[in-house]
Amino acid sequence: MKSRLKTILICSSIIVLGFVCFIIYGLHLMEIEDRYGDLQEIYFEGKTGDLIVNNENGNIGKLELENTEILVEDNSRKFKLIEWLNSNQKVIILEIYRTKNPDLFLNLTPQKFKEKIKVENAERIIQLNLNYQNCSQPPLIAIAAIR
């Protein structure tokens, strides 16, 4: 009898623990969704050290992922991703590249950056097109992801 009760308690504990872990993971995913919306692709597929390029204004930065924060290092200053993106723009086009040495790319002009990307054979991880043209007031994040 004691053996059977012990087995039932262990199985019940494992099931409850699994359920609690599932809920915690779901809450973590909801936090990322709430914070970044469709930009969550950057959180899940980007890595610290990847290059992020805003093709509308030519800004180039380096991604840093810390817990649930996406930071962009631009000219030795760190910004949150939402701050780095200019929310007043109607169209934003982002690309993320993975290179061996991202620091070599940070202070380049957009044209020199494109040339160096071709020479280095950098891998484009993500391309995102944000279009706020039809919105009276642009939301912080409204993105169509393109692979």
Sequence and secondary structure as in RCSB ss.txt:
>XXXX:A:sequence
MKSRLKTILICSSIIVLGFVCFIIYGLHLMEIEDRYGDLQEIYFEGKTGDLIVNNENGNIGKLELENTEILVEDN
SRKFKLIEWLNSNQKVIILEIYRTKNPDLFLNLTPQKFKEKIKVENAERIIQLNLNYQNCSQPPLIAIAAIR
>XXXX:A:secstr
 HHHHHHHHHHHHHHHHHHHHHHHHHHHHHHHHHHHGGGHHHHHH  TT EEEETTTTEEEEEEEETTEEEEEET
TEEEEHHHHS TT SEEEEEEEE S GGGGTT  HHHHHHHHHHHT EEEEEEEEE TT SS  S  EEEE 
